[in-house]
């Protein structure tokens, strides 16, 4: 085994960066006692350990399903940290999403937290399909988030009245390009696309046609900002976030496989 191969040097540099970030987040947590710093440390500690295992045990360990399972803790920790630090009003929904993700990757989790999360989703979803956020308002993003969570739970709109109502609600509120319209929210459009792609059929065809025309219509085609989208006044408001979310929206066709229901 050549410990000084290019691959191992890259892994070593990655580990050193991870070690530095763990130290920085630990210092910040010691001073501020914020939960998001614990999540960040979790992600980067697992990254550090994973790199060291690859260096000393080789790439053959990637054949083990347990390695894949543990590796999911890297994006999980970092994403939970981001949600708790910057998007606190959506942290409950995202935590449920993360629990389902862990279960899908065989990490496993106790059924009780999932049951409580499902009850919370049902409590916030009205009979017409819309879902209220933590502030009590019915918002498109919360509706799209909870619909995606229900799909990841293995539910089918043909057999789940709440999910069927949410799909109908999304179709009745297609994406918008009008400033000030809550349906302009890039996060809503991205999540709605992922929900309806999984639903498929006429529902997806209807949403997809409207979405493609609108998003391509307002994309910058020339100048220094070519390829990007202008900042919005609802949801993520800066050019980078809006462009990233809309690029993810256009990856919906091949980013995730269709769920089995």
N, C-alpha and C positions, 0 to 999 in steps of 0.2 A: 504493500500500500504506500503510495507516494503522498505524504502529508503536505508536500509543498507544490502540489499541482495548482493550476490556475483556478479550477473549481473550488478547491479547498481554501485558497487565498481569498476568493470572493466571499465564501461562507464565513471565513474568519473575520473579514472586514464587516460583514453584516452583523455578526455576533458582537463585535466591539461597539458598533452603533447601537445595537439593542441594549447592551450593558450600560452604555452612557445614558440612554433614555430611561431605563429602569431607575438609575441613580437620580436623574433629574425629577422624575415623577415621585419618587420616594421622598425627596427633599421637600417638594411642594406639598405632598400629602402630610408630612410631619408638621408643616406650618399651617395648613388650611383645613385638613381633615375632610377633604371632599371625596365623595364616593367615586367620581369619574376617574380620579387618579389611580384608584385600586384596579379598575378595569383596564386602564392603559398598562399598568405594570403587569397584569396577567397576560395580556397579549404579547408584550415584548419579552417577558421571561420565557414563555413557551417558544417564541422565535429563537431566543438565545440557545435554549436546550436543544431544539430541533436541529439547529445548525451544527452544534457540537456532536450530536449523534450521527449526523451525516458525515462529518469529517472522520470520526473514529470507527464507525461501523460500515460506512459506505452506502451507496445508493440502493443496495439490495434490500435495505429495511423498508423501502417505500412499497414493497410488495405486501407488507402487512396491513390489513385493514385498520389495526389499532393506531398505526402512525397517521393515517388519514383522519381518523377520529380526533386524535389529539391536535393535529394541525388546524382543525376548524376553530380551536380556541384562540388562534392568533387574530383572525378577522373579527371573531365574536367579541373578544375583550376590547379591541380598539373601537369597534362600532358601538358597543354599549357605552363606552366612555364618551364618544362623540354625542350620542343621544342624550346622555345624562348631563353633559356640559352645555350643549347648545340648543337642544330641542326637547326640553324637559316636559312640555305638554304632551309629547308623543311617546314618552319613555315607557309607559305601561303597555301600549300597543306593540311597540318594538320589542319589549321584553318577552311578550307572548310569542311574537314572531321568532325570536331567538330560541325559546324553549322548543318550539316545533322543529326548528332547524337542528337543534341538538338531537332530538329524537329521530329525525330522518337520517342523521349521520351515525346512529347507533351509540352516541354518547350515553343516551338514556337520561331520564329525569323522572322524578316522582310524579305519580298521577295527580296528587292533590293540588300542586301549583297550576297544572294545566286545567284542572276542573274549575279552580277559582278564576283563572284567566278567561275561560270560556263563558262563565257566568257574567263576568264583567263586560265582555263583548256583547252578550245578549241583552244585558241591562241598558247599555248605551244605544242599542239599535232600535229605532222606531218601527212601527208596522209598515210604514211606506218605504223602508230600506235605508234611510239616512241614519248616520251615526253621529252622536254628539261628542265633542272633545271634552277635555277636562274643565273647560270654562262653561260647559253647558250648551254651547252653540252647536248647531248642526252644520258640519263643515264637510265639503267634498273630500278633502284629504283623509279625514277620519273614516269616511265611508269606504273609500278605496282601500285603505289600510286593512280595515276589519274584513272586507270581502276577500282580500288576498290571504289573510290569516285563516279564514274559514276554508278556503280552497286547500291550503297547506295542511289543514286538519283532515283532509280527505273527504270533505263534504261535496255534494253534487247539487247544483241548482234545481235539477229535476226532482230531487227528493228532500231538499232543505228549503222550506218556505222563506226563511230569513235571507238566505243567500240569493234565492230567486228574486226577492224584493230588491236586494241591493244591486243585482245585475240590471233590473228594470230601471232603478234610480240612476245608475251610471249612464245608461242609454238615453234617458230623458235629460241628462245634463252633459252633453258632449263638450269636448275641449273648445276653448274660446281664444281669440286673439284680440279681444277688446280690452283696452286698459281699464282697470278698476273692476273687471268681472272676476269673481272668485274662481271661475272655471279656467282662467288664464294660468293659474298656479302650475308651474312646471312639475312639481312633485305629484300633484293630482293627475296630470296627464300621463306621467310615467307609470304610476301605480295602476291607474285605470287601464292602460294598455296591457300591463302584465295580467291583470284580472281577466279581461275580456279575451286575450289571447288564449288563456287556459280554458275559458268557457267554450270558445270556438263557435262554429256555425254562423248563422246570420248575425248574431250579436257582435261577434268579432269583425265580421265584414263591414257592418254599418259603422262601428267605431273607427276602424282602421282607415276607411276611405276618407272620413271627415278629418281625422287626425293628420294623415299624410299631406293632404291639400293645405291645411292651415299652417302646419309647421314649416313646410317648404316655402310657403308664400311669404313668410316673415323672416326667413333666414337671410343673413347678409351674404351677398354674392360678389362683392368687390371691395377694394380698399384694404386697409390694415386689419379690419375686423371680419374679413371674408371667412365664411364657414361658421361663424358664431351667431348667436341670437342676442338681441338687445335686452338689457335689464328689464325686469318686470316690476310692477308695483304691488303684486301679491305673491305670497310664498317667497322662495329664495329670490332676492332682488338684484344680485350682482351678475355681471355678464358671464363670469366663469362658472358659477353654480347653475345658472339657467342653461348654458350651453352643455355642461356635463350631463344634466338631467335629460335634456332633449336628445343628446347623443345616446344615452342609455335607453331612451324610449324607442329609438330606431334600431336598437339591438334586440328588441323583444322577439323578433322572428327566429333568432337562433341562440339567444343567451341561455335560456332554460328549456329543457325538454318538457313535453306535455306531461302533466301529472296523471297518474292512473287513478281513476275513481270507480 
